[in-house]
Amino acid sequence: MNPADLGLPVDVPSTALFTDHYELTMLQAALANGTADRRSVFEVFTRRLPEGRRYGVIAGTGRVLDAVENFRFDGAVLEFLRERAVVDARTLDWLASYRFSGDIWGYPEGEVYFPGSPVLRVEGSFAECVLLETVILSILNHDSAIAAAASRMSSAAGGRPLIEMGARRTHELAAVASARAAYVGGFTSTSDLAAGFRYGIPTVGTSAHAFTLLHDSERDAFTAQVASLGSGTTLLVDTYDVAEAVRTAVEVAGTDLGAVRIDSGDLLLVAHRVRQQLDELGATATKIVVTSDLDEYAIASLAAAPVDAYGVGTQLVTGSGHPTCSMVYKLVARAASADPKAPLVSVAKKSSGGKTSVGGRKWAARRVDSEGVAEAEVVGTGPVPAALADTQLLVQLVKAGEVVARESLETVRDRHREALAGLPLSATQLSRGEAVIPTEYA
C-alpha cells in the first residue's frame, strides 16, 4: 500500500495557492507584454549559512517534486482568484491549463551544500517557472533547516539513537515534514503517527506523566503498562522520586525491563545514578532514554553519560535556533526573446546590502583531495573542467514536466551519511566557524 495514494489529511490536493500574490501579477504583466514565454533559468541558493553552521543539508526534494506535480489551478481555485480580482480573465484562462513542462535539476536530497551552491535549477518559460518560487522555497527552507539541525544532533549523539518527538511544538502539517527531514538528517524514529503512515518512518512511544498520575500509585501505573506492553517497554521514572521509581520499575517488570525514561532534572547526574541503580538491581541490559528540551549542545554534553537514546522535540522542529536556511529563488538567465532558439542571456541582481547574485546557468562540483576529502565547492557557468567532470553535484529531477528521480527515504538517509563522511572532520564540530569548505567560482 502506498499511503500517498490514499488522499491523507497530511496531503494537499492542490499546491497552486501556496504562492505569493505577486507571482500571479507578474505573470499577468508578462503575458500582456509578450515576455511570458521567454526561456528562463531560476536557481535556488543561499548567500550564507546560519551563524555557526559549517554545512547545510538538502532536504524536502521529494516533497518539492510532489508539490510541482500537484501545482494545478482547479475550478475552486480559479473562482477564488476571479472573485478577488487577483488577475484578469486572460491570465485565468492561462492558469486553467497550467502544467509545469520544463526541467528541474538539483543537488540530490541528503547531500550537503554551502553558500552559493545552486541547490536547485528550474528551467522553462518565465511564466511556468516563476509560479513555483514560493512553494519551492517554503519546502526547502523548512525541511533543510530541520535536517541540518538533525544532522548536528546525530553527530553529537555519536551513534546513539535519536527519537523525533516535536509534533506538539509546531504546526500539525509541519510536524510531518519535520519528522521526514529529521529522518534524512540521521534520526531513527518519530513519535508522530502521521509521519509514520505517510513516509514509513519507524514510530515509537509508550506513556507520559498523565498515565502515571491517572493511577493511585506509580506501582499501579507501571503494572498496567507492563501488563499491556510487556516487560520490554519503557517506563517513565521522573514523575515523583526517580530512585524509588527505578526500584519499583524493576520490581514490576523484572530485570528484563526494556528501558527507563528521564524527562527532567540534571540529566548528566541523574543518568549516572540511574545506571548505577539499575546495575545494582540486576537490570544491566535496561536502557536509559533521556528527553527534556535537548539540542545538539545538550546531547554533546551527555556524551560521557550512560545514555542509550535521546528524544528531541522543540529544538529540532525549530531548526535549533535557525528555522530557515535563507534560500532564495533567483532568475539567473533568460532568452533574449520568446523564440525557442534565442540564446540565453545571463542576468543578476546588483544592489547594496549583500543581496547581489551571480548570473548564468550554473553547474557545481566538489573538489576533493588525494584522500577523497572535500576541499572546495566549485561553481561555474562555462564548460566543466575535466578534473571535475566526475564530481558534479546536480542531477536531473524533472524532465519535460515528468518526475524522473524519485527516491526512497532510506536512499536519501544513506546519501547524507556518505556526504557527511566526505567532509573534513571539523564539519561536525559544534564550535562556531565558517563553512567547512570554501565556495569557489570558476
N, C-alpha and C positions, 0 to 999 in steps of 0.2 A: 504494500500500500504506500502510495506517495501522498503524504499529508498536504502537499502543496496543491493537489488536485481536488481537495475537499471544500475549498472556499472557506477556510477558517476565519474566525473573527480577527486573527492577527494579520490577515492579508487585506489589502485594499484593492478592490476590483479595478479602479482606475487611478493612476497617479498623475493625471493631466493637470489637476489643480494644485499639486504640490509644486507650485511655481509662484513667482512674483508677478504682480500686475504689469510691471514694465516690460516683461518678456513679450507679452502679447501686444502691447502698444508699439514696441519696436518692430514686431512682425508686421503689424498693420501698416506702418510707415514704409517698411521695406517692400511690401507687396505693392504699395501705391507708386513708389518711385522706380521700381524695376530692379532693385538690388537683392531681393529676397532669394533669387536663385543663384547668386554668386557662390561658387565653390569656396568653402571656408574650412579652416582648421582651428579648433579650440583646444587648449591644453589645460589640464589641472596640475597645479603645483603649489608649493608653499615657499614663501620667501625666507622663512626661518623656522627652526624647531622651537617648541616651547622651552622656556628657560630651564637650563639644567639637563635637558634631554640630549642623549648622544646619538640617537637614531629614531626614525619613525617606523611605523608598521602599517602596511596597506591592508585594510580590512573593509568589508562591505561590497567588494566587487561583485559577488554573486547576487547581492540584493540590488545593485545597480542594474545588472542585466535584467532582473525581473521587472524593475521599475521602467526600463526602456521599453520592454515588451508590452507593459500594461499602460503605456502613455497613450491613451485613447480618449477622444472627446465624444462621449455618448450624448444621447438626447438631453438628459437631465443637466449635464454639464454645459452643453451649448445653450440651453434655455436660461441657465443661471447667468452666463456671460451676456446673453441678449437682454435679459431684464435689467442687469446692472449697467448696460451700455458700455461694457469694458472695451469692445471692439465693434467695428462696423460689420454690415451684412456680408461683404466680400470676404472679410477675414474669417467670419464664422463658417462660410461655405468651405474655405480652405481647411480649416481645422476639422471639419466633419470627416474628412478622409485622411487625416494625418496618420502616417505610419513612418517611423524612422527608417530610412532606406540607405543610410550611409554606413561608414566603417568606424569601429572603435578599437583602438589599441591601448594597452596599458600594462603596467607592472602586474605580474600575476599576484593574486591575493596571497597574503602571508609574507611577501617579500618586504625587505626594509627599504627605506628611502631617506633622502637627505634634502637640504634646501636646494631648490631649483630642479629637483628631479621631475621630469614630465610624467607623472604617475598615471595619467590618462590622457589620451588624444582622441578627440571626436571630430570626424571628417564627414562632410556632406554639404548640402546647401546651407546658407546662413539661416534660412527660415527654420529648417528642421533641427539644426544644431542648437540654436540659441534657446529654444524652448526647454531644453534638457538641463540647463545650467543649475537651477535651484535644487531640483531633486537629486542630481548627482552630487552636488556639494553637501547637501544635508545628510546624505547617507555616508559619504566618505569622511567628512569631518567628524561625525559622531562615532562611527564604527572604528576608524583608525585611532581616534583618541582613546577609546576603551581598550583596543588591542595593544596599544603602546603601554598603557598602564599595566595591563595584564602581563605583558612580556617582562616588564621590570619586576613585577611581583613574582613571576615564575622564576626568574633568575635569582632573586633574593631567597626564594624558598629552597633552592638547591636540590631540586628533585622531589621534594615532599609534595603531596597532592594539594591542590587548591580548589575550593568549592566556591562557585559564584552564587551569591545569595543577596543580590541587591534589588530584587523586584519591588520591594516595598519602599525603596528610596528614589524611584524615578517613575516616569510615565509608563503606563502599562504596556504600550507597544514598544517604547524604548527599552523596557526591561528585556523583551525577547531579543531585540537586536543586540543589546549589551551582552547577554549570555552567549550569543553566537560569536561576537567579537572576542569575548574573554576566552572562549574555547580556542579560537585561532591563536591567541596570544599565549596559550600554554595551560589554561585552567583545565581541570579534568572532569568537572561535573557542574551541575547547576541545581538550584532548588526550584527553579521556575518550570512548571509542567508544560506551559505553552511552548517554551523553547525546546523542551524535550520532544514534544509532539511535532512541532514544525520542522526541527532540524536534526532530530535524532541524537541530541546531546544527552549523555547519561544524567539521570536525575537522582537526587538523594535527599533524605530528610527523615527525622524521627519525631521529636517533640520539642515544645517550647515551655517556658516557665508557666504558662497558663495551665498546662496539663498537670504540672506538679501542684499548683495552687488549687486546682479543682478538687483534689483529694484531701482526705482528712489528715494524711501524713505523707511524708516523702516516700516511706516504705510502700504504702499503698499504691502510689503513683508508679514507682519502679516495678512493683509486682504486676500491675496491669499492663505496663508497656512490654515487659519481658514475656508475659503470657501471650500477648498479641503478636509480637515481632521476633521473639526468640532471644536467646542469650547473646547473640551476635550483634544486638542493637547498640546504639549509642545513647547513654544516659546523661542528661544534663545535671551537673552536680553543684551548681553555684547558686541555687535558689535560697538556701539558708546557710548552713555551715558546710564548707567544702569537705573537710576531713570526715565529718560524720556522714556526709552523703556518699563519699567514696567507700567507706566501710559498709554502709547499707547496700550500696550497689553491688558490691562483690558478694555480700551475704545472699542477696536476692538472685543474682544472675550466675553466681559461681565464678570460678577463675577463668571461665571461657567468655566472660563479658567482652563484647567487641570493642567498645571504646567509651570514654567519658568525654564530655564537652565542657569547657570552661569559657564563660562569656563575660567575666568581669574580674576586677582586681589587678594586682601586679602579676601579669601573665608569666613573666620570667620566673619569679619566685614561686608562684602557685604551681606552675608546671613541674618544677623540680620537686616540690613537696609531694605532689600527687603521684609522680613517678616512683618516688621512694616508697610511698604508702602502698601503691599497687603491687610493687615488687615484694614488699614485706608480707602482703596478704596472699601472695602466690599468683597474682594476676599479671604475670610477667609479659604476656602477649597482648594485654589490653592496651589499646592505643589512646593517645591523648589528642583531642581536637580543640583548637582554640579559635575563638571569634572575638568580636568587640572592637569595631572601628579600626580594623587593621589597614595599613598601607604598606608600600614596599619597605619603608624605613623601619616600621614596627616589625615586619616579617624578618628583615635582616637582623634586627636586634635579638630575635629569638633563635638565631642560627645555632647557638650552643645549647639551647634548651631541649629537653626531651619531648619535643612536639612532633607529632606524626602527620598532621594535616592542618590546614588553615581554612577558615571560612571568611570570605571578604564581601562586603556589601557596599556601603556608601562611597568609600574612596574609589572603588573600582568603577561604579556606574557614573561617576562624575569625572572620570579621567585622572583621578588622583591629583586634583588641583588644576588640570588642564583639560576642560571638557570639549575643546575643539582643537583642530590642528591648523586653523587659519588657512586652509587651502582655498585657492581662487581658481576661477574658470575664465581664461582669457583668450580672446581672438589673437592668434599669432601669425596667421597668413590668410589671404583671401585672393580670389581671382580678380583680374583687372576688369572683367565683365561677366555677364551671365553666359557667355559662350563656354560650353563644356571643355573646349580646348584651350581656353585662355590660361596663360601661365599664372602661377601663384605669386603674390607679392607679399613679402614679409611686412608685418605691422606690429607695433608695440606701443604700449603706454609709456609716455615720458613725462614725469611730473616730480615735484619735490615731495619730501616726506617719506622716502623709502618705498614708494609704491610703483617703481618702474618695473618693466618686464622685458624679457628678451624675445625679439621677434623670430619668426621662422619655424618651420615644421621640424621638430627635433627627434633625434634618436638618443639613446642613453646606453651606456655600458659601464661595467665596473672593472676597473683595472686592478689586478691582483699582483702580489709579489711572488718571488720564487717559491714560497711556501704555500701559495694559494690563498693568502690572507688579503682581504681587500685593502687597497691603499688610496683609491680615489674613485669618485663618481664622475664619469666623463660624459658631458652633454654636448651635442653638436648639431649643426644644421646641414652640413655638407656630406660628402661621402664618408662612410665609416672606415676608419683606418683598419688595415688588415689585421693588425695586432689585437684589435678589439672586436673583431667580427664574431668570435665565438662567445663573447661575454655580454652581448646585447641583452637588454632587460625587457623591452616592450614585446608583448605577444598580441596577436590579433584575438579580440574578444567577440566582435561583431563584424560580419562581412555582408555587405549589401542588405543590411537590416536584419540578418539572421544571426542569432547567437551561435557561436562556434566553439566556445571554450568553457562550458560548464564543468565544474569540478566538485568532488566530494569535500566535505569539511575536513575529513581525515587527511586528504591530499594537501589541502591548504595548511593545515596544522603542521604537517611534516615539513612543508616547504619553509615555514617560518623558523622551525628549529634548525634547519640546514642553513638558512640565510644568516641567522644569528651566529652560528658556529663559524661562518666565514668572515666575521668581522674581527678586528683586533680585540684582545681580551678586555681592554679598557671600556669597551662598549657597554658592558654590564655593571660597571662601577656606578654607585649611586651618588658619588661626589659630583658637584657641579662642573660642567665643562662644555666645550663646543662640540659640534658634530664630530664623531669619532673618525671620519674621513672627510677630506675636503671635496667640494664640487668644483670641477674644472670645466671650462668651456672651450671646445675645440673649434 
